Amino acid sequence: MLIGIGWDVGGWQGKKQGFAAYEWDSKMRAIRAVGLPFADKLSSFGSGFSPDEILKRLCFQHFDSKDITIAVGVDAPLGWPMNFQALVAGKRRQAGLSLLSKNEIDNTLAYRETERYLFQKYGKKPLSATFDKLGNNATVAICAVNQWVQGGYRLLPQGGKDIGRKSIIEVYPGLEKLHDTIGKYPKIADLLQPTSNADAYDAQICALLALSMSDVEGVTGLP
């Protein structure tokens, strides 16, 4: 069984955390939603915020199976620009200055190579985790992921290139919506459950991206 969990990350406060999950049912050979997507605040999980707890909130029952592959798609930066890391570590020589950058996207304190790649290839400039309010979301996500890694999950690609039984990937649903990826694949559009909550909606895209990433055998038909 394959499970894709989606987390549309909000900040430390408020009810902007969106969650959703999809499973591949090998017997029925179909993708189906796990429960209903929802949005809530982190404190609603108490001290037990984890992928397992997210699945429980979505009323997923099959926790005893050893044959479940779980991938979590997290919509937030899961790393910092290398020059920014050097700057806060006091390594000023390595950090350098980006005062002469003609474009903000070229500022190596603000953006990772990941963001520059997205901008160059798709023309969409993401927010900066260090310069914009997105840092609120990024710190939430990184703190949670660090705990999940201690519990047996692997963050890709930092922790390896191959999907394992429990993996975490960074996803970007805004890019999918911009390029109408969903519209190009009616099968995906049919899977999205109607919701008036934008965070719960984006969480579904995150979950489907995670499910497609975990599908190394190509059985689900997801792109």
N, C-alpha and C positions, 0 to 999 in steps of 0.2 A: 504494500500500500504506500502511495505517495501522498504527502500532505504539504501544502503550501500555506504558510501563515503570512498575513500582511499586517504590517504596523505602520500606519501613517503617523509619524511622530509629532507630538505637540511639545509645548514647553513644560517647565516644572509645575506650573499651576494651570488651573482651568480644565475644561473638558474637551480638549482638542486632540486627545489620543484616539485614533481610529484603528479598529481591529476587524479582521475578517480571515476566513480560511476556506480552502477548497481541498477536496480529496479526489484521488483517482481510484475508483472502485474497479479492481481488476476482474471481479466476477461479472459485473454489469458492463464492463468496458466503457465507463462513462465518467465524466467529471461532474461532481456535484458540490454544492455549497455546504459548508459545515455550519449549521445554525444560521443566525441572522447577523449581518455586520452591525457593529455598534461603535459608539464613541463614548468615552468616559474619562475621568481623571485618574492619574496614577495611584492616588491614595485609595481608590476603590479596591485595589488589589491587596491592600495591607502590605505586609513585608514579603509576600510570596509572588512578586511579579516575575513571571517566567513564561516561556512558550507553552509549557504544560498548563499553567493557570489560564492563559488566553484560550486554549482549546477547551478547558473546562467551562469557561464563561460562554463559550460557543456551543456547549452541550455535546462535545465529542466524547465518546464512551470507550473507545478501544485502546486503553492505555497499557494493557498487558501484552500486546503483540510485540514480538521482537523483530517483525518484518516491516516495520514502518520507517520510511525515510522522510524526515522532516526538514524542510528548508524554510527559513524565515526571511522574508523580504522587508527590509527596513528603509523607509523613506527619510533619510537624514544622512549627512556626511558622517562617515565612520572613521575619519582620519583627519589630520591637520596638515596644512602645507609644511613642507620640510623646513623652509626658511623661517616660518613662524615658530616651529618647534625649537629651532636653534636660537631664535631671538629670546623666547621666554626662558630658555635654559641658560641664558647669559653668554652664549657663544656668538658674540657680535661679529666676529670676523667671518664666520660661516654664514650668518644671517644676511649681512650686507644691507643695502638700501635699494628700494624700488622707486625712488623719487623721479627717475627719468622715464618711467613707463608711459608711453603715449596713450595706451588704453588700460583701463582698470583691470581687465581680464589678464593682462600681462604682469600684474603686481604679484610677485611670488610670496608675499606675506598674506595676501588675500585669497589666492586660489591655488588649488592643487593642479597637477597635470591633468587629472581627471576632468576638472571643470573646463580647462582650456581645450581639451580634446572635444568635449561636447559642444563647445562654442564654435570651434573650427569646423566640425563635421556637420552639425545640425543647426547652427546659427542661433542657438538659445543660450543666453548667459545665465547660469544659475546664480543664486544668492551666495554670498561669501559667509562661511562659518565663522570667520574671524572679524570681518568688518560689519556684518549685518546682524540682525536679530536672530538669524538662523543659528547662531552659536548657542542660544537657549536650547533649541531642539537637539543640536549636535551633542551637547554635554549629557542630556538625558539619555540619548541613544547609546553613546559610547560607554557611559557608566553601566547601563543595563547589559550591553553586549559583553563587557568585561566580566560581569558576573556569570553570564550564560556560558562563556568560554570556560570558566572554572568548573561549570557543571557538565562539561563534555561536548559542547558545541564548538565548531570551528568557524572562524571568520574567514571568508574567502575574498580576495586571493591571498591575504596576509598569512593565513594559516595553511595554505596549500592551494592547489589548483583543481583538485578533484572533489566532487560532491561526495560527502560521506553520509552516514546515517543521520547526523545532526549538523546542519550547516546554516550559516547566516550570510546573506549577501546584501549589498547596498543597491537599492533600486531608485528609479526616478520616474514616478507616474506622470509628472508634468510633461515630460518629453513624449511619453506615449500619447497623451491627449493632444499635444501640439501637432503631432504628425498623423493623427487619426489612425494610429495603429489598430485600435479597437474596431473602428469602422471597416478596416480592410479585412478583418477576420470576423465575419458574422457569428461564428461559433463562440468567440469570446464575448461579443456584445450580448448574446443570448444568456450567458452565464451570470452577467452582472444583475444583482438584485436591486429593484428600485428602492431608493432611500433619499430622503431630503437632506441628509447630513453629508456635507462634502468630505469630511474626514473619513467617514465610514465607506463612502464611495471610493475614495482613493485607496483605502486599505484593501479593497477587493482587487484593484489593479496590482497592488503590491503582492498580494497572495497569488494571483495568477502568474505573475512574473517569477515568483519563487517556485511555483509548481512546475513551470516550464523549464526552469534551471535544474531542478532535481530530476527531470525526466531524461536521464542519460540513455535510456533504451528507445526513446522516441515513440512511446506507446500512446501518449495522450493526444497527439495531433496538434498540440500547441506549438506556435512558432518559436 
